[in-house]
């Protein structure tokens, strides 16, 4: 087992998912990688005032600025890649912006589109607090918004929508330190990309951004050769989580719940209908995010829900 370090440079970042991207780093299962990522926009320095144009990693930005890919030797389709977030430390600054675009949902909120409003944040990772330029202070709960592998298809694929077969822009605030995210391996060696640090976010990411920030993340990477659950799922210090992603909220919800019912059948040795009856008493459904063209829903089963 070895520990590797990967910093964001023009040679070690990507702004799309592609099975043809050359790995920035190759590791063995059981290795640890300390990954440094820029914020989703790839800003190279903080804004001095809200909306200031500052240098970015990609002058022609197409998607999230992600670090990687990280190749995991021996990973093959059919395996699950287990990504454990050992620690996450946000950079000292971040931003939140809303109102950059106009769509049907923003009109329902009576928000004027194409009139962006920014919050600039000073982040104190040691104290676990963030204070914005209005003087408001919130608690931090850092996680990575994007963790995923490429589609086994040619071409460049957007980092914006999360995908049920490969992850990506999941934006789940539950995936904090001590959590493990399980992703289906889609291509040989997995080719993991990670980034889009969020210092804090509410369920839904309702304004389209969280506290966007650079992040230093310690990842422990391993493989599960014969997984019992083949869809994207996670284990946190307090709960088991399954996910659904679809442009239709009903279908996203059903996807998350179907996977949870399968997991509960395995855990408790009961048939599917009894699992649904039990889920109705102990499983929480949460809207993960509404910001990324595809609705995200996650089902949460607390570890101590059944005694």
N, C-alpha and C positions, 0 to 999 in steps of 0.2 A: 504494500500500500504506500503510495507516494502522495505528496502534496504539490500541486502545480499552481502557478499564478498566471492570470490572463488579464491584460490591461487593454482598454480600447485604443486602437491605433487604426489608421486607414487600412492596414493589412489584416486586422482582427475584428472587424465589425461588418455587419450586413444589414440591409434594409428591406430584404425580402427573403422568403423561404425558397430554397432550391436544392434539389438533390445533387446538383452539379457543383455547388460551392465547395471550394477547397477548404479542408479543415484548418482552423487556426491553431488547434491543439489536439493531440491524440493521447488518450489516457487509458488505463486498464480498469475494469470493474473493481470497485472497492477503493478507488483513488478519490482524493479530495481536490477540488479546484476552487481557488479564491478568485472570483470573477469580479472585475470592476466594470461597471456599465455607466454610460452617460444617461441623461434623461431621455425620454422617448423621442424628443426632437433632435437630440444630439448636440445640445448647446455646449459650447466650449467655455463659457463664462456666464455669470449671472447677469440679469438685467439690472441696470441702475434705476430704472423707472418702469412702470407697467407698460408693456407693449414695445419696449425698446428692441430694435433689431440687433441681435448679437451673432457672432460667428457660430456656425454649426459644422458638425463633422461632414455632412453631405450638403454641398451647395445646391444640389438638385434633388432634395429629399423626396423620397417616394413612400416611405413607411417609417416604422419605428427604428431607431438606432439600437441594434442588438449586438451583443458580443458573442463571437464564435464564428463558425460552428465548432463544437467540441465533439470529436469522434471518440466513441467508446469501443475499444477493440473487442471483436467477437460478437457484438450486438447484431441480431438478425431479425427480420420480420417474424412475428410470432412471439417474440420476447416482449416483456414490459421493461421500460427504463425507469428505475426508481431514483427520483431526484429528491434528496433530503436537504432541506434548508437548515444548515447548522447555525448560521448567524446571518443577520442582515443589518448593515449599518448605513444609514442615509448620509449623503453629503450635507454640508452646512447650509445649503440653500435649495429652494425649489419654487415652483409656481403652480397656480391653478388658473384656468381660463374657461369662460363660458360665453356663449353667444357668438361663436365664430361662424356658424352656418345657420341656415334656416331649413327646417323640415316640418313635417306634419306634427311631430311630437312637440317640438319647441313652440309651435303655434298654439297647441293645446295649453301650454304653460303660460301663454301670453308673454313670451320672451321675444324681443325684437332680434331678428337674425342679422348676421353680418355687422354686428356692433359689439365686438368682443370686449369683455371686462376681465381684468386680471387681478389676481392676488399674488403678491410676492411674499415668500416665506423665508424666515431665518429658522434653521432647524438645529436643535440641540439633541444629538443622539444620546448623550450621556444622561441628560435629564428626561429624555423622552417627550419633549414638547416642541411645538412649532408655533411661531408668532408671525402673523402677517403684517402687511404695511398699514392695516387699519388698527393695529394694536390688539387684535384678537388672538388668544392662545388656545391651542387644541393639543390633545394627547396624540402621540405618534403610535403607529401600528404598522411597521414597515414590511413590505412584501414586494415581489416582482410581478408586474402585470402580464408580461409575456414570457412564457416558458414553453417551447415547443420544438417539434421536429418537422422536416419537410414532407410534403406529399410525395408519393412515389409516382410522380408525373413529370413530364418535361416542362421546362420554362420556369419563370419567376412568378411566385405567388405572394399576394399581398399579406402583410403582417396584421392588417386591421381586423378581419373577422376571426374569431376562434373557430376551430374545426373539430368535430367529434372524433375524427380518426387520428389527429396529430397534435391537438392542443393549440398553443400559441397565445393569443391575446385573451386569456381566461379572465383576468382581472378579479380574482377571488381573494377577498380580504382575509379569509381564513388561513391562507397559506403563509403563515408567519414562521418564525424560528421554531424548530422542532418538528415541523410538518414534513411529510413525504408525499410527493406527487408522482403518480404512476402514469406513464405515457406509453401507448403502443409504439413499438419500434417499427418504423415504416420502410426504412432503407438500411442497407448494411452500415454498421458502425453508428447508427442513430443520428448523428449530426445535429446535436442539440444547440439551439440558440436561446439566449436569455437576456433580459433587460427590462426596460420600462419600469424603473423603480418608482414605487408609490410609498411615500412616508406615512400617508393616512388616506383612507377612502371609506365612504359609506357604501353599504350594499346598494347596487344599482349604478354607481358612478354617474349620477343623474345629470350632471352638467357637462359630461363628456370627458372631463379630466379629473384626476385625483390631485394630491400634492405631488406633482411630478418632480422627480429628483434623480440625481446620480446615486448609485448604490454600490457598496462593496458586499458581496454575498459569498459565504463559504458554502459550497455544495459538495455533498457526498453522493457519488454516482455508483449505482450498482444495477445488476440485471436480475430479472425474475424470469427464468426460462419457460416455465409452464404455469402461467397465471390462472387463478381460478376466475378472476374477473378481468375481461379483456377490454373493457371500455375505460376511459379516463376516470380515475378516482384518486382519492387522497386519504391519508390518515394524519390527523393533527394531534397534539397532546390531549385534546378533549373529545374528539369526535371522528367518525368516519363520514366521508363526503363523496357523493357521486354527482356527475355533471350532465347537463343537457344543453345543446346549442342548436338553435334554429331561428329562422326569421319569423316563424310562427310561435308565439309564446306558449300555446297549448302543446305543440309538438316538443318544444324545448323542455317543458315541464314533464311531459310523459317520458321523455328520454332519461331525465335525471331520476325519476321515480322508478322506472323499469329497472334500471341498474341497481338502485337501492333495494328493490324487492329481491332481485337475484342474490345480492350480498346477504340479505337477511335470511333467505332460505338456507344458505350455506352456514350462517352463524348459528341459527336456532333449530335447524333440522325440521322445518315446517313447510307445508305446501304454499303455493303462491298466494292463494286467496287469504289464507290465515296470515301470511306475511303482510298483505295489504291491510287487514284488520288491525294487526299490531302497529303497522306504520302510522295508521290514523291516530294513534295515541301517543307516539313518541318521536316521529320524524318531522322535522321542520323543513319547509320549502322556502327558499330565499331567491330573490332575483339578484343574480350575480352582477350583471351589468346590462345596460340598455344602450350603450354608446357606440357599438361597433358593428352596425349593419346586421348583426345576428344577436338575438336575445340569448342571454346566459341565465340558467337556473341551476341552483345546486340544492341537493337534498342532504340534510344533516342528521346523523344519528349519533347522539352522545354516547361515549363509551360506557357511562354508568346508567344508561336509560333502563336497562333490564337487570334486575338483581338475581 
